[in-house]
Amino acid sequence: MTRLTVSIENPDMLRDIKKAIKMIRGVVSVKAEKPKSNPTTIAAIEEARSGKCFFCGSFENYKKAVANLDDV
């Protein structure tokens, strides 16, 4: 079975979109899922919000800073 993922901006349209997709011949089921949170991304966002970051000012300065990092 092939799976098709549809992303929508306005969740208010979800019910109508599900109805429309169900009307297509061959559609077996339609399910709505909320995106799963990535723990690494959430941790990085929290670090940034708490101020545990530094600002480079430019992409060139960023590249210099990254080049000077020790291998971890």
N, C-alpha and C positions, 0 to 999 in steps of 0.2 A: 504494500500500500504506500502511496506517495503522500507526503505531508506538505501543505502549503501554509506559509506563515504570512499573515496580513497584519500590518501595523496601522493603527488609526490614531489620529491626534485628539479627536473629540470623543471621550467615552460615552457621551450621551447618544451617539449614533450606533453604539454596539448592538443593541437589540435589533435595529432595522438591518444592519449589515449581516448579522447572523441569519435573519429570516431570508434575506436575498440569496445568501450563499447556499442555504438549505434547499432552495428551489432549483439549483443547478443539478442536472442529471448526473448521477454517479457519486454525489457527495454522500458519504456515509455518516459523518458526524461533524459537528461544529462545537468547539470548546473555546472558552475565553480563559486565558491565563495571565496573571500579572507577572511582569518580568522579575526574575530572581535577583536578589541583591548579591553582588560579589563582595565577600568580606574584605578582600584586599583593597578594593576601590573605596569601600566605606571607611576603612582605617585611614587611607590616604586623605580622604575628604576631611575627616575629623582632625588629622594632624594639621592640615592647612587652616582649618577654622580656628584651631587653638594657637596658631602662630608659630608652629614648629616647621618653619620653612624659611628660605632666604630668597631675596629678589636679585636678579642679575642685571636688570635694566635693559639688556639687549640680548639677542640670540647669540651674538659673538661672545659676549661675556658668559653666557650659559655654556657654550661649547668649551670655553677655557676652564670654567669651573668643573665641568664633567671630566675633562681631560686630566685634571689635577687630582681627581679622587683616587685614593688608594684602592687596590683590589680588595674586595670584602669577601 
